[in-house]
Amino acid sequence: MLPPFSRSRLVKRTVYTTFGLGAAYFADTELNASAVTRNLRTLWTCALISADYKLNFTPEHADRIPAIHQRVADRMYNLFTSNGGLYIKIGQAIGANAALMPAPFQQKFARLFDDAPQIPYPTIARVFQREFNKSPQELFAYFDEQAVASASVAQVHKARTWDGDWVAVKVQKPDVGRQTSYDLMAFRAVMWAFEKWVFDLPVYFAVVDFISSHLRAELDFISEASNAQRTATLVASEPRLAGKVHIPKVYPEYSTKRVLTAEWIDGVRLSDREALGRVVGEKLPETGGGMFADAVHDEKKNGIPESMHHVKLRGGMHAIMHTMVELFSAQMFDWGFVHCDPHPGNIIIRARPGSSSSSKSSSKPVLRDPQLVLLDHGLYVTIRPTVKRQYASLWRALLTSNWDTIRNVTESWGVGEAGLFASAVLMRPVKIDRANGSSSPAGSANGDPGKELNAYEQSVRMKERLKRFLVDTDKMPKELIFLGRNMRIVQGNNQSLGSPVNRIKITAYWASRSLVTTHERSTRAWWAHLDARELWRDILFRTAMFSLDIVFWVSKIRQRVRALLGLTNGGFEDELERSVRGFARSTFGVEVGPGAFEG
């Protein structure tokens, strides 16, 4: 038994320690937006993950590996949802590439939605006081205190200016700015440790500066406003898109680094497939999306606005998706300025203002041209001119089996697996034959295709393929990270609407045309800028594209026949998805579920 003096000293130390920890926790929570607590949670979770893999990921315990993957997926998901903020965006970035990850990761990250409880109005009022030295009611003629949408980083309120314009006011949550530096610091440390100590894979190269700087830029609403204005100018200068695409007008006088005010848009979100089907007069497939589709939360489905109740959009889903694929192809191959988050919640379809055909009968809907409205311009990537031309050349070479060009581009980018890279670019499996330079649907890459691999062997095969793929990460253009994200989401959008367009063909035409034409901005048509040196290659390319067109239309006929017979109504993108699942199985030994990326 301790003497009375020792007991008293122990009690005092316990009280002081408890008080000190409580005071530190209170200060971190109230003054530092829980940044230290979040980092400790991150480091502890990643330490558990590292220990779990190091101790249990062995050939002797191959039967336990699925359970390891489940534990790790649960821990990561709980970490991202507990920390919120930038962690949700980091988790979504992982989710966009989860198709080749173990099944538990596919299932967990498909449910990682970027929504969060809205912060109370008094907090919003304090943000306005700091940014404008005015309350929302002083700045606007009307300001709805209830947010119409709330995500992890910001929330949106509807308001009306003193000039009578209805606007959407995006307000950054105060804690996010204070947490960002800590979050990115912890993210860097964890990725470095994973590369050097845990997985022995080049995962850090893409994070250090490029992704971190773009995540920071996404929190700067002045930068977002500039992106929106620049994109609006580019769209207006492109005859093939002007009028078909609309970028909401930004109100600079009502915008700061933490508050962004833009034109309010009424329309149907691309995520609301049922409402969209009604306004175009088409019945969509019963199930949409697929392994590359972006997850969509039910809260993003707002129905048909009153202004479109008696409107039918011309051209159907084909017109909508054709415009979308053309828009992002122009961004990639002509402008070199790419929106990196085109998920269905960020796209609104409305009737194009001023485009109407009068209806003789009031009971019949008025025909209007559709207009695609692109929202959320926080995350853009600028493609360097050299990389843009190489990327366009690669697209054309992949579709014309030009092995020399494929080899030159991939080697200059430090890529050691040209076939794997081609599959990632086209979003369809491709196997390149080095001997004769031909490309064909990919089959088994390594080993015995008939051999059943256990979980340990699957993981080892994937690791070796990825290490051979990323030969020199210093050479690889970091822009490809976000270009790949854009391509996957656009494919998912096309697939969710029943594959109404041949996405690969449209994208490839823009790639080839960008090589054939100069990029002077003028009112002349594209063919007035022809580059004779590339014209012959473009003719050969168009000839090769004819075969792709045949495949697409055969798929469309098959899709319609199956629909008439009451069978599963899968489209062209669904067939590509099944091919990619087979490619993943034969190349990596990974089973990709058909609903890996469905909402």
Buried (B, 14 or more C-beta within 10 A) or exposed (E): EEEEEEEEEEEEEEEEEEEEEEEEEEEBEEEBBBBBBBBEBBBEBBEEBBEBBEEBBEEEBBEBBBBBBBBBBEBBBEBBBEBBBBBBBBBBBBBBBBBBBBBBBBBBBBEBBBBBEBBEBEEBBEBBEEBBEEBBEEBBEBBBEEBBBBBBBBBBBBBBBEEEBEBBBBBBBBBBBBBBEBBBBBBBBBBBBBBEEBBEEBBBBBBEEBBBEBBBBBBBBBBBBBBBBBBBEBBBBBEBBEBBBBBBBBBEEBBBBBBBBBBBBBBBBBBBBEBBBBBBEBEBBEBBBBBBBBBBEEEBBBEBBEEBEEBBBBBBBBBBBBBBBBBBBBBBBBBBBBBBBBBBBBBBBBBBEEBEEEEEEEEEBBBBBBBBBBBBBBBBBEBEEEBBBBBBBBBBBBBBBBBEBBBBBBBBBBBBBBBBBBBBBBBBBBBBEEEEBEBEEBEBBEEEEEEEBBBBBBBBBBBEBBBEBBBBBEEBBBBBBBBBBBBBBBBBBBBBBBBBBBBBBBBBBBBBBBBBBEEEEEEEEBEEBBEEEBEEBBEEBBEBBEEBEEBBEEBBEBBEEBBEEEEEBBBBBBBBBBBBBBBBBBBBBBEBBBBBBBB
